[in-house]
Amino acid sequence: MTLRKIRGYFLIIIFLLTSLLTFGATTQKYYVKDGDTATSISQKLGISMNVLEYNNNFIISSPLTVGEPLEIYSQNAILYTVIKGDTIYSLASTFFTTASVLMDENHLKSHKIHVGQKLLIPIVGSNADAAVGGLLSVSNTVSSSLYTVKQGDSLYSIAKEFDTTPSSLKALNNLRNSHLRVGQQLKISNIGQGGYGIVNPPKSYPFGYETFWPVPFEGVTSPFGMRYHPILHRKILHTGVDLRCDGAVVSAFAPGTVIYAGVLSGYGNIIIIDHGNGYQTRYAHLESMSVDEGDSVTEGEQIGVSGESGNVTGPHLHFEIRKNNVPVNPMTFFNTSQVTDISKN
């Protein structure tokens, strides 16, 4: 090999390394160490909890294992998979950036992107981080399986077969109309009952059906189910209920262990309690918190005070119940004969 060729290869390597450093987020593996929590990893690596959670399949909702590899991207970036209807401009708008930034980060030579393409998107600022929080409700909290469209299928026949609704299927699959083609794959929600996650708890489980409302009940301002998201500008699953209150004492719904007490963009101040048997509850938009990670709580015990932290239009408590990390309708756990939905008032 001549000196000229060696020099040429050397210059190419320098160019590639410079390109990687100049454009595009880089990736690395972080291996969980003894004593690590999602919060400590987020703080140690300087990335937001929403980004950490999005790239690593809801790590704050499940125990961390020592040695477990986590995907970490520089520039607080997420690895986003393009879905039908996405354009480089709509993604730039959703994540409060520009098309040119996204093109530079991903070395794109044109504005064209395709379904299934992976894009690194740097998350800069609270609005962009809140958008990631919204995506978590769509991408990770709704458990789904794939169905392949057959000859004679329609959106209505598939919805009927899987006990859901055509509108839920269209929202879950980002369909602009009801036209289907043979061989097309559709995501089918595993939540059941119209896609709204109505699941009756086992009678043996020690939840307090009437006694342990997380706050004194004054009404529901936004129910569980599909709703139009003000940031993402599309319908997504509202994974809990918004309970009307302002400065109310927030109580633990059932006995359990606090697995997270901190800030998540969008949620604001939030407490997550693990109750065993796959059940967890979330209490969001709190004004203050009186428990820490690792604390044991009893049902009815005060854990905080309601407020309006995070992305809200007014004070309330966002309350979630999850079974195996799938959101279920909290109202099915209460005696609803005395409950009035005031969301339409």
N, C-alpha and C positions, 0 to 999 in steps of 0.2 A: 504494500500500500504506500503510495507516494505521500510526501509531506503535504502536497496540495489537497489530496483527498481527506487526509486526517484533519487538516484545518477546516475543510468544508463541513465534515461531520460535526466537528466541534462547534462551528458557528450555528448549525442547525439545532444542536442540543441547547445551546445558549438561547436561541430564539424561542424554542418551545418552552423552556423554563421561564423565560421572561413573560411569555404570553400567559402562562398559568398564574404567574404572580400578579400580572396586570389585570387580567380579565377572569371572571369566574370564581365562584366559591370552590374551595377545596374540601375534601372529605377526609375524615380519619375515624378510627375506631377508639372508643373509650371503654375500658374494661372496668366494670363496677368493683370498687374496693370495699373492704369491711368498714361498716359505719356510714357508707354513702346513702344519701336519700336523693330523691328527685330534686328537692330544693337545693341541697348542697352542691349537686352536680351542676345545676343551672347557674348558681352563683359562682362556682369555681371556674366554669368555662365561659362565663359571660354571655350565655344565650337565654332566651326567654323560656318560661315554662311551657307556653303554648307550642313553641317551635320544637322543644325537646319532646313534648308529648306527641306532636304530629308525626315527627320522623321516627318515633320508636314505639308506636302502637300502644298508647295509653299507659305509659310506665307508672304514672302516679296512682293508677287504679289497681295495680297488682304489685306484689312484693318484688323487690330487686334481689337478684341472686349474685353473690360474689363471683366475679369472673365473667359475668354476662356482658356481651359486647353491645355497645350503643352506637348508633350512627350520629356523628357530629359533623356539621358543615360550618365552615368559616362564614363570616359576614352574617351570622344569625339567619342562615338561609334554610328554606324547606326544599325538599325534592318533590315537586308537584307533577302529577300525571294528568296530561291534557285529556279533557272529556269533550263530548260532542257539544258544539256551540261555542267553545272557547276560541278566542283569537288573541293574538299578541297584544292587541289594544285593550280588549276586555280584561285580560289578566293584569295588565299594567294599571287599569283603573281600579280593579278589585284590591290590589295590593299597594296602591298609592305610590306607584313608581312610574317609569316611562318605558315605552316600547324599546327605545334605544338601549336603555340599561339592560333589559331582559335579553336583547339580541347580543349585546357585548358579553354578558355573563355566560351565555350558552353558545357563543361562537356561531350565531345564526347569520347566514348570508342573505336571507330574505325574511319577509314577515310571515311566511307560510309556516304553520305548525299542523300536526296531525294527531288524531285521537290515539292515545297510548304513549305519545312522546313524553319523555321525562325532561323537566325543566328545573333548573336551580333558580329559586327566586329569593333574593335577599329581603329580609323583613326589617324595615327601618321605620321606627316611630310607632306610637301607640295605636294609630288607626290601622296600620298594616298588621300589627300583632293581633288586634281584635278580629280582623278578617280571618286570620289563621284559627282563632278560637271558634269562629263561625263554621269554618270548614270541618273542624273536629266533630261537629254535630252531624255532618253529612257523611264524611268519609269513614269515621271509625266507630261511632256509637250505634249506627244502624247495621246490625248483623244481617247479611243477605247471602243468598245463593244464586246461581245462574240458571236460567231457563232458556232453552233454545226453541225459537218460534217454529211451529210446524205448519204444514199446509192446512188451511181452514181456520187457523187461530185468529183471534182478534183481541184487541186490548181488553174488551169487555169479557170475553170467554176466559182469558187468562186470569183476570182479576177475580172472577167468580170462582175459578178452580182453586185459587190460593187465598180465598177469603180476604180479599183486599178491595180496593177501588181503582178504577181507571185513572183517576186524578193522582192517587198515591203512586201508581206505577209510572206515570208521566213525570212526576216530580223526582222520583228516585232515579230515573234513567235519563233525565234532562231531555225528554221528548217534546218537540214543538207541536206535534200533531199526533193523531191516532193511527197513522199509517205504519204497518209492520211489514217486514219482508221475511220470507222463509230462510231459516238459518241464523237470523238475528238473535243475539243473546241479550236477555233482559235480567237485570238484578231484581230478585224477589225478596222482599223484606221477610226475615224470619221472626219478626215481632208478632205478627198475627193480628187478627181482629181489625181488619181495615188498615193495617199499617200503623196503628196508633198505640201498640204496645199494651193493650189491656190484659193484664195477667192477674189472676186471683192468687193471693198468697196461700201457702199451705196452712191449714188450721192449727197445726202443731207449732207453727212459728210464733214466737212471743211478741208480735207487734201489737201495740195498743190501738185498736181500730178507732175509738172515739176519744180516748183519754189524752193521748200524747200528740196532739197537733203541735207542730214545731212553733207556731205562734197562735195566739187567740184568733179564732176564725172570724174574719170580717168580709170575706168574699174573695173570688178569683178574678184577677184583672187580666190574665192571659192564660188560657187553658193549655193542656198538653195536646200536641198534634202538629200537623203541618201548618206553617204560617209563613208569610212573606218576610224575609230577613231584610232589615233596613240598610245593612252594610253590603251584603252580597247581592242584593237586588234579585233574589229568586226565592222560591219556596223551599224551606228546609224544615226538618222536624224540630219543634220546640220540645226539648227533652225533659221538661219539668212543668210545674205550674207556678205562676206568679201569684203570691198571696198578698192581699192588701194589708199593709201595716207600715208604721213609721215609728222607729225607736222602740219597737217591741222586744221583749225578752224572747230569745230564740232557744228552744229546748231540744234536746236529743230525741229523735223519734223512737228510738229503741236502744237497748244496751249495746255497746260495742267499743271499738278502739279507733281513735283518731289517727288516720293515715296521712292526712294533709291538713295543714292550717296555714294559710298564706294568701298570696295574691296570684290570680290568674287573669290575664287581660281579658276583658269582656265580662268575666264573672266578678271581677273586683276581689274583695276579701271573701274567701271561701273556705269552708270546713268540709272535709270528706270523712265520713265515719264508716268503717267496715263492721258489719253485724254478723259475719259468718254465714254459712250456707249460701254463699254467692251474693248476698245482699249488701248494698252500700247506699248511703244517702248523702246528698250534697245540699249545702245551705250557702247561698251566694248573695252578693251585694251587701254584705254585712258592714255595719258601722264599726263594730269592734268584735274581737274574739277573746274568749276567756279560757281556751284550752290550747294545748300544744300537741304536736305530733307525738304519738306514743301514749297519750293519756287514755285511760279507760273511763268511760262514761256510763251512767245508768239512764234508763228511759225517763224522760221528763227533766233531766238535769240541764241547767242553764249552760249554754256553750257560747253565747254571744248576744249581740244586740243588732236588730235589723237596721238597714240604712239604704244608701243609694250609691255605693262604690261600684266601680266598673262602668260598663256601658248601659245606662238606664235612662228612662225618660221621667222617672220619679221614684220615690222610695217604695220598696216592696221587698219581699223575700222570694227569691227563686229557689224552689224546693224540688229536688230530684230523688227518685228511687230507681236503683239499677239492680237487675238480676243478671249475674255473670257478665257485667259491664254493658248490658243492653237496657236502655231506658224503658221503664214501664210507667203507666199512668198512675201517679200517686193517689188520685181520687178514688181508685178502686180499693184502697186500703182503709178507707174510712166509711162510716155510715153516712151516705150522701142524702138521706132523707131530710136532713136539716141544712143542706148545702145549697146555696144559690149562686149560680154562675152569673157574675155581674159584668163579664167582659164585654157584653153587647149593650150595656146600659149607657 
